Every structure is written in C-alpha cells, then in structure tokens.
Amino acid sequence: MAIRAFPCQGLDDRITVGINTLVSHVGALQPLFKYLCNGNISFLVLVCMLLSFWFQGGELAHRQRERVVGGLAAGLVAMFICRVLALGLPFRTRPLAATQLHLVDFHVTDALRTWSSFPSDHSALAFTLAVTLWGLSKRAGFVGFLIAVLLVDLPRLAMSLHWASDLVAGALLGTAVSAVFLLTKPSGWVASKVLPLESRSPSLFYGIFFGYLFELVIQFNDLRGFAVALFRAL
C-alpha cells in the first residue's frame, strides 16, 4: 500500500518543490546532477580514500586495516537494513512520481519509480564510509562528509529521486551502523576473520577483496540483479 502521509511530508514537499524550481532555472547544474545520480564516481572516491589507509604502513597499520574492514562490512549491513526497511515499511512514492507537485521531470531514470524511496540506501552507504574515514582521520572524514552531502545526497534531492527525509534517515542509519562497528566488537570480529587470509593467501584475498570493493562502489547492483533473475528463473 502506497502512502504519502509521512509525519514530515509537508516539509518534504516544500523542500522538493523549492529545489526543483531552482535547479530547473539553472541549466548548467542539471547534467552534473544527472551524472552524479546515475554514476558511481562519488563512491569510487570514498572507497579509494579508504584504500589509501589500507596500504599505509607503520605501527598503526593493523589497527587501520581493522577499521577499514569494519567500515566496508558496515556498508553492506547498512544497505541490507535499508532494503529490509524499504520492503517492510509501507511503500513511499518518490518525488519524481508525485504528479500533484507538478515538478519538472529531469528524466534521470524510470527504473526507480517502482522502488520505495524510504530510506535512501545511497545516503546510508555514503555516510557509513564517511564515518569510517572520520575514525581513521578527521581530515579525511571531513572530506568524506562533504562528498556524502554534496555529491551523493544533494544530487538525488535536486533530481527528485528522494525526499529530504529519505536522505536524512539514510544518513542517520549509515552513521549509526558505522559507529557500532567502529566503537564495539563487530569491527574487530570481522577483521579477525578476514585479515588472516591476507597473510595466508594474498592472491586469493585480494581477488575477493577487490571484487567486493567493486560491488560496493556500484551498490551491489550486479549481485542484486543476478539474485532477482535467479529467483524468477526458479
């Protein structure tokens, strides 16, 4: 059952209409925002920033790798929770499908019209990685948060793919999951299972590791598509 009567729907409507009107009058921003919505460059940068800490040496190398592994695992957990919530909660129409608002259609994508918009898994993943970077370096974390807000959340808001509350909910969820992994036992537990493989069989480890990073950058779209196709085939 689809609903629009979220507690903050009125505020969401005003924010969406205001930003949609502004972007519709600034043509130079539209191609950039459309590219950022359809591409994965933002997540590629965040993952590459994490990798820079992975390959740093020194006395803190093991601790940094432990945090990187924890953050990468937290990203998968955050996206999984988002998908469970999106499927389990009442369906929420995306702004681009809210015809009553008379928004300008920027023709970003039609595939997401049938996907519930709450919460934003893109926002959750971006903030999970940003919080992980913050745990490694405050400067890197600051850059990570800028990327999450300006290159992930803002374009999706501007192109009417998400309501503002979808993005805030995703950001809070990602922040919470990443904080749990960094401040409690899950990060160390995951690292204890993963890092020994890097020493025993580097070729196997890095084959799996870089494959996982690739899927994380594209938000596991290949695996999700394969799972859907397999489910329909069965």
Beta strands, then each sheet from edge to edge (+ up, - down):
strand 1: 2-3
strand 2: 91-92
sheet 1: 1+ 2+
end
